[in-house]
């Protein structure tokens, strides 16, 4: 496997920037949603546990928080990828040390592992 060309590096950088902008907007939207859910449940003064609608309110809040946590985690992964681009370690598998194919990086720009070392999803 060869090293990335300057044009491939530029493309990857653009992909990371675009994904970061999109994820930052998603974080802002999710924070707003979570604030809205929290404030609307505070306005009703209802006790989630004893309110017939409480379980759905609690679920909505937990779901929004989970989505926000995922988006913040992804934002961190993107920032780490940009840092790896800067320090020259981008495109190197953190587990085996082999180069990650450019094709994989174009699909998953924040990838830290090659396909062989990537965790399997069931």
GROMACS elastic network, one bead per residue, 0.5 to 0.9 nm:
[ bonds ]
;  ai    aj funct       b0    kb
    1    98     6  0.89281   500
    1    99     6  0.68064   500
    1   100     6  0.84597   500
    1   101     6  0.71978   500
    2     5     6  0.86192   500
    2    99     6  0.81103   500
    2   101     6  0.86663   500
    3    91     6  0.85689   500
    3    99     6  0.79430   500
    3   102     6  0.87025   500
    4     7     6  0.80201   500
    4     8     6  0.58234   500
    4     9     6  0.62370   500
    4    91     6  0.82861   500
    4   102     6  0.70172   500
    5     8     6  0.51252   500
    5     9     6  0.62477   500
    5    10     6  0.86499   500
    6     9     6  0.50416   500
    6    10     6  0.61700   500
    6    11     6  0.86264   500
    7    10     6  0.50006   500
    7    11     6  0.61432   500
    7    12     6  0.85836   500
    8    11     6  0.50165   500
    8    12     6  0.61198   500
    8    13     6  0.85315   500
    8   102     6  0.78197   500
    8   106     6  0.85992   500
    9    12     6  0.50709   500
    9    13     6  0.60941   500
    9    14     6  0.86125   500
    9    85     6  0.81157   500
   10    13     6  0.50203   500
   10    14     6  0.61934   500
   10    15     6  0.86283   500
   11    14     6  0.50815   500
   11    15     6  0.61914   500
   11    16     6  0.86425   500
   11   106     6  0.80403   500
   12    15     6  0.50133   500
   12    16     6  0.61467   500
   12    17     6  0.85679   500
   12   105     6  0.73432   500
   12   106     6  0.64182   500
   12   109     6  0.63268   500
   13    16     6  0.51142   500
   13    17     6  0.61372   500
   13    18     6  0.86026   500
   13    82     6  0.73487   500
   13    85     6  0.79964   500
   13   109     6  0.84250   500
   14    17     6  0.50584   500
   14    18     6  0.60780   500
   14    19     6  0.84949   500
   15    18     6  0.51594   500
   15    19     6  0.60458   500
   15    20     6  0.84342   500
   15   106     6  0.77814   500
   15   109     6  0.68537   500
   16    19     6  0.51284   500
   16    20     6  0.59755   500
   16    21     6  0.86198   500
   16    78     6  0.64152   500
   16    79     6  0.85338   500
   16    81     6  0.78307   500
   16    82     6  0.72354   500
   16   109     6  0.62681   500
   16   110     6  0.73970   500
   17    20     6  0.50273   500
   17    21     6  0.62197   500
   17    22     6  0.86411   500
   17    78     6  0.84277   500
   17    82     6  0.86660   500
   18    21     6  0.51955   500
   18    22     6  0.62283   500
   18    23     6  0.85569   500
   19    22     6  0.50905   500
   19    23     6  0.59658   500
   19    24     6  0.84211   500
   19    75     6  0.86140   500
   19    78     6  0.78062   500
   19   109     6  0.89190   500
   20    23     6  0.50625   500
   20    24     6  0.59184   500
   20    25     6  0.85153   500
   20    74     6  0.86447   500
   20    75     6  0.63875   500
   20    78     6  0.65407   500
   20    79     6  0.80893   500
   21    24     6  0.51232   500
   21    25     6  0.62589   500
   21    26     6  0.86250   500
   22    25     6  0.52144   500
   22    26     6  0.62396   500
   22    27     6  0.87459   500
   23    27     6  0.61096   500
   23    28     6  0.86256   500
   23    71     6  0.63653   500
   23    72     6  0.80370   500
   23    74     6  0.75706   500
   23    75     6  0.64434   500
   24    27     6  0.50661   500
   24    28     6  0.63385   500
   24    29     6  0.87069   500
   24    71     6  0.80970   500
   24    72     6  0.83323   500
   24    75     6  0.72611   500
   25    28     6  0.51329   500
   25    29     6  0.62390   500
   25    30     6  0.86294   500
   26    29     6  0.50543   500
   26    30     6  0.60524   500
   26    31     6  0.84966   500
   26    68     6  0.81921   500
   26    71     6  0.71195   500
   27    30     6  0.51145   500
   27    31     6  0.60391   500
   27    32     6  0.85200   500
   27    67     6  0.87101   500
   27    68     6  0.60705   500
   27    69     6  0.87919   500
   27    71     6  0.60658   500
   27    72     6  0.67813   500
   27    75     6  0.88343   500
   28    31     6  0.51646   500
   28    32     6  0.62081   500
   28    33     6  0.86516   500
   28    68     6  0.89262   500
   29    32     6  0.50953   500
   29    33     6  0.61733   500
   29    34     6  0.86253   500
   30    34     6  0.60327   500
   30    35     6  0.84567   500
   30    64     6  0.65333   500
   30    65     6  0.79262   500
   30    67     6  0.72901   500
   30    68     6  0.57231   500
   30    71     6  0.87141   500
   31    34     6  0.50693   500
   31    35     6  0.60666   500
   31    36     6  0.85079   500
   31    64     6  0.81946   500
   31    65     6  0.83046   500
   31    68     6  0.69321   500
   32    35     6  0.50718   500
   32    36     6  0.61058   500
   32    37     6  0.86455   500
   33    36     6  0.50443   500
   33    37     6  0.61878   500
   33    38     6  0.85610   500
   33    61     6  0.88614   500
   33    64     6  0.70889   500
   34    37     6  0.51160   500
   34    38     6  0.60691   500
   34    39     6  0.84858   500
   34    60     6  0.84918   500
   34    61     6  0.63598   500
   34    62     6  0.89930   500
   34    64     6  0.58308   500
   34    65     6  0.67998   500
   34    68     6  0.85216   500
   35    38     6  0.50898   500
   35    39     6  0.59563   500
   35    40     6  0.84042   500
   36    39     6  0.51911   500
   36    40     6  0.59429   500
   36    41     6  0.84814   500
   37    40     6  0.52770   500
   37    41     6  0.61963   500
   37    42     6  0.85626   500
   37    57     6  0.74707   500
   37    60     6  0.73754   500
   37    61     6  0.62987   500
   37    64     6  0.86601   500
   38    41     6  0.53342   500
   38    42     6  0.61645   500
   38    43     6  0.87146   500
   38    57     6  0.87862   500
   38    61     6  0.71085   500
   39    43     6  0.61157   500
   39    44     6  0.87903   500
   40    43     6  0.50830   500
   40    44     6  0.65399   500
   40    45     6  0.88240   500
   41    44     6  0.53458   500
   41    45     6  0.64329   500
   41    46     6  0.68267   500
   41    47     6  0.87768   500
   41    48     6  0.84223   500
   41    54     6  0.86281   500
   41    57     6  0.72418   500
   42    45     6  0.51088   500
   42    46     6  0.73890   500
   43    46     6  0.81810   500
   44    47     6  0.88545   500
   46    49     6  0.86440   500
   46    50     6  0.79133   500
   46    51     6  0.62941   500
   46    54     6  0.74449   500
   47    50     6  0.55945   500
   47    51     6  0.57824   500
   47    54     6  0.68286   500
   48    51     6  0.52326   500
   48    52     6  0.79134   500
   48    53     6  0.73000   500
   48    55     6  0.60725   500
   48    56     6  0.85254   500
   48    57     6  0.70337   500
   48    58     6  0.65635   500
   49    52     6  0.81264   500
   49    54     6  0.59687   500
   49    55     6  0.67793   500
   49    58     6  0.86472   500
   50    53     6  0.85692   500
   50    54     6  0.68295   500
   50    55     6  0.86071   500
   51    55     6  0.74658   500
   52    55     6  0.69388   500
   52    56     6  0.84000   500
   53    56     6  0.55542   500
   53    57     6  0.64007   500
   53    58     6  0.88031   500
   54    58     6  0.60047   500
   54    59     6  0.83647   500
   55    58     6  0.50407   500
   55    59     6  0.59876   500
   55    60     6  0.85048   500
   56    60     6  0.59936   500
   56    61     6  0.84954   500
   57    60     6  0.50592   500
   57    61     6  0.61607   500
   57    62     6  0.85673   500
   58    61     6  0.51321   500
   58    62     6  0.61031   500
   58    63     6  0.84510   500
   59    62     6  0.50846   500
   59    63     6  0.58925   500
   59    64     6  0.84382   500
   60    63     6  0.50633   500
   60    64     6  0.60169   500
   60    65     6  0.84549   500
   61    64     6  0.52135   500
   61    65     6  0.61024   500
   61    66     6  0.85588   500
   62    65     6  0.50737   500
   62    66     6  0.60676   500
   62    67     6  0.86531   500
   63    66     6  0.50634   500
   63    67     6  0.62463   500
   63    68     6  0.85783   500
   64    67     6  0.51653   500
   64    68     6  0.61223   500
   64    69     6  0.85933   500
   65    68     6  0.50038   500
   65    69     6  0.60789   500
   65    70     6  0.86095   500
   66    69     6  0.50711   500
   66    70     6  0.62370   500
   66    71     6  0.86736   500
   67    70     6  0.50994   500
   67    71     6  0.62116   500
   67    72     6  0.86314   500
   68    71     6  0.51039   500
   68    72     6  0.61153   500
   68    73     6  0.85036   500
   69    72     6  0.51321   500
   69    73     6  0.60773   500
   69    74     6  0.86007   500
   70    73     6  0.50503   500
   70    74     6  0.61869   500
   70    75     6  0.86166   500
   71    74     6  0.50430   500
   71    75     6  0.61637   500
   71    76     6  0.86871   500
   72    76     6  0.63190   500
   72    77     6  0.87261   500
   73    76     6  0.51011   500
   73    77     6  0.63477   500
   73    78     6  0.87673   500
   74    78     6  0.62178   500
   74    79     6  0.86386   500
   74   110     6  0.85631   500
   75    78     6  0.51018   500
   75    79     6  0.62594   500
   75    80     6  0.86597   500
   76    79     6  0.50665   500
   76    80     6  0.61724   500
   76    81     6  0.86092   500
   77    80     6  0.50792   500
   77    81     6  0.62034   500
   77    82     6  0.87612   500
   77   110     6  0.60493   500
   77   111     6  0.83897   500
   77   112     6  0.88932   500
   78    81     6  0.50191   500
   78    82     6  0.63157   500
   78    83     6  0.86631   500
   78   109     6  0.79225   500
   78   110     6  0.55080   500
   79    82     6  0.51552   500
   79    83     6  0.62664   500
   79    84     6  0.86850   500
   79   110     6  0.85621   500
   80    83     6  0.50058   500
   80    84     6  0.61714   500
   80    85     6  0.86237   500
   80   110     6  0.77522   500
   81    85     6  0.62067   500
   81    86     6  0.86911   500
   81    90     6  0.66359   500
   81    91     6  0.89700   500
   81   109     6  0.74694   500
   81   110     6  0.52530   500
   81   111     6  0.77283   500
   81   112     6  0.78828   500
   82    86     6  0.63489   500
   82    87     6  0.88027   500
   82    90     6  0.80336   500
   82   110     6  0.83108   500
   83    86     6  0.50245   500
   83    87     6  0.62099   500
   83    88     6  0.85033   500
   83    89     6  0.85329   500
   83    90     6  0.80582   500
   84    87     6  0.51316   500
   84    88     6  0.58472   500
   84    91     6  0.81362   500
   85    88     6  0.53875   500
   85    89     6  0.63884   500
   85    91     6  0.80956   500
   86    89     6  0.78673   500
   86    90     6  0.79021   500
   87    90     6  0.75842   500
   88    91     6  0.84783   500
   88    92     6  0.89876   500
   89    92     6  0.58628   500
   89    93     6  0.88477   500
   90    93     6  0.83838   500
   90    99     6  0.89374   500
   90   100     6  0.87675   500
   90   112     6  0.79788   500
   91    98     6  0.84813   500
   91    99     6  0.56929   500
   91   100     6  0.50432   500
   91   101     6  0.75047   500
   91   102     6  0.76326   500
   91   105     6  0.73022   500
   91   111     6  0.79115   500
   91   112     6  0.72597   500
   91   113     6  0.82047   500
   91   114     6  0.85856   500
   92    95     6  0.87653   500
   92    96     6  0.83658   500
   92    97     6  0.56440   500
   92    98     6  0.56665   500
   92   100     6  0.56400   500
   92   112     6  0.72314   500
   92   113     6  0.73186   500
   92   114     6  0.79502   500
   93    96     6  0.57028   500
   93    98     6  0.54313   500
   93    99     6  0.60032   500
   93   100     6  0.59256   500
   93   111     6  0.84298   500
   93   112     6  0.56273   500
   93   114     6  0.54782   500
   93   117     6  0.78501   500
   94    97     6  0.57900   500
   94    98     6  0.82803   500
   94   112     6  0.59301   500
   94   113     6  0.57976   500
   94   114     6  0.84362   500
   94   117     6  0.88212   500
   95    98     6  0.83232   500
   95   112     6  0.83765   500
   95   113     6  0.65395   500
   95   114     6  0.83174   500
   95   117     6  0.65589   500
   95   118     6  0.88543   500
   96    99     6  0.88469   500
   96   113     6  0.80809   500
   96   114     6  0.82149   500
   96   117     6  0.72680   500
   97   100     6  0.88567   500
   97   113     6  0.87553   500
   98   113     6  0.87983   500
   98   114     6  0.75034   500
   99   102     6  0.86243   500
   99   113     6  0.87872   500
   99   114     6  0.72447   500
  100   103     6  0.84094   500
  100   104     6  0.68969   500
  100   105     6  0.70970   500
  100   111     6  0.83320   500
  100   112     6  0.81395   500
  100   113     6  0.67141   500
  100   115     6  0.77675   500
  101   104     6  0.54335   500
  101   105     6  0.66005   500
  101   106     6  0.88713   500
  101   114     6  0.72625   500
  101   115     6  0.86984   500
  102   106     6  0.60710   500
  102   107     6  0.86683   500
  103   106     6  0.51894   500
  103   107     6  0.65473   500
  103   108     6  0.86762   500
  104   107     6  0.52224   500
  104   108     6  0.59088   500
  104   109     6  0.75741   500
  104   111     6  0.77187   500
  104   114     6  0.78648   500
  104   115     6  0.79409   500
  105   110     6  0.71495   500
  105   111     6  0.63149   500
  106   109     6  0.55546   500
  107   111     6  0.88357   500
  108   111     6  0.54029   500
  109   112     6  0.87669   500
  111   114     6  0.76894   500
  111   118     6  0.88222   500
  112   118     6  0.83220   500
  113   116     6  0.78952   500
  113   117     6  0.57728   500
  113   118     6  0.54922   500
  113   119     6  0.87516   500
  114   117     6  0.54275   500
  114   118     6  0.60056   500
  115   118     6  0.51141   500
  115   119     6  0.84809   500
  116   119     6  0.84053   500
  117   120     6  0.86574   500
